[in-house]
Amino acid sequence: MTDPNTQQPSHASLTDNTPLAQALRSYGLFVIGCLTPDNAADLTLPSMRNGKTPEALILIANAGPIFWDRFQAEHRNETDPMDGWTRRILEPIAETLGMEALFPFDGPPFLPFHSWGYAARAFYPSPNIPAIHPVFGSWFGLRAAFLSPQPHPYPHEHSADENPCDSCSTHSCFDACLSNALSREGYDIKSCLAHVAGDDDGFCLANGCRARRACPVGQDYIYSPEQAEFHMRGFLTMLDRL
C-alpha cells in the first residue's frame, strides 16, 4: 500500500532517510536497489568520469502517483518530455550529492539497467515483461542509476527477496494476453506491438497492457489511464526500430 502521508510506496519511504532518498521523495522517486563491486556478480560497473570504479551503483525508480503528477505539472513540450524532465530533475540531485547520473534512455548503446537490477535483487525477470517486484508488480519504472564514490547505506529490508512469478500457479497474465505474445517460451515483442497498433480493441493502448493488469501483484500501483496511455504510445514508437 502507499503511505497516506507521502503518497509514496511504503516499501521505500518509511525507513530510507538518506539524503538521496529525501531529495528524491517529492518527485515520487526512490532507491529500488543498490549494486556494489562485491555483489555485481560477473557484471562490470561503469567507471566514473575520473576513471575510478564507483563504490555503489544506485538504481532510481518510480512507483505510485506522485511521479506522474509532478511530470504532468512540470514537463516541457519537447520530443521526449519524460526523458527531458527526468534528466533536469536528477542530474542536479546527483551533482549536489557528489554522484553521477546515468539514464536508461541514453543510447544506443543502452546501458544494462535490468541486468543491474537482477544482480542487485531489486526485482526479477518475469514473463510479464520486463520485470516484476514483490510489492509493485510490474508497475514501476527505472529512471536512472547514480554512481557514487562512497558506499550507499541502502536498507536491506528493501531488497526483493523472492520472485513472485516462481510461486504463481495461475499465470493469469498468459490468459489475458490476446496477442499470444506472452508464454512460458518467452515474449514476442513484434506480435505484441502489432496487436496494440492494429488488432486490439483499444483497451491496451488506453489502459495499459492486459497481461500486466491481470497480474495480482502490485494492484495498488496500477497506472492511471492517462499514464498508461502515455507509456503505451511510447512503446509503440518501437515499431519503427524493429
Buried (B, 14 or more C-beta within 10 A) or exposed (E): EBBEEBBBBBBBBBEBEBEBBEBBBEBBBBBBBBBBEEEBEEBEBBEBEEEEBBBBBBBBBBBBBBBBBBBEEEBEEEEEBBBBBBBEBBBEBBEEBEBBBBBBBEEEEEBBBBBBBBBBBBBBBBBBBEBBBBBBBBBBBBBBBBBBBEEBEBBEEBBBEEBBBEEBEEBBBBEBBBBEBBEEEEBBBEBBBBBBEEEBEEEBBEBBBBBBBBBEBBEBBBBEEEBBBBBBEEBEEEEEEE
